[in-house]
Amino acid sequence: MAVMDGCEGGNKTWVLEERECPQCKAEMDVYTSRGRVVEDAVCSKCGYVIKAQEQVIPGMEKKES
């Protein structure tokens, strides 16, 4: 049903967030959904990897636009 699709679909949508790398503090893009990282995110500056399915940790600050 098309009406219900919007309600459930919103919970499954990935959100692109700019986060600060926990290691070098460079800006990195992280896809999240429901407070978890959806796919591996790699810092382009130092190579630090945030693995998929990790929780978004408090030390990983969200960059304000």
Protein Blocks (a to p, Z undefined) as FASTA:
>chain_A
ZZlmmmmmmmmpccddddddfklopacddddeehiafbdcddfklopacdehiacdfklc
cddZZ
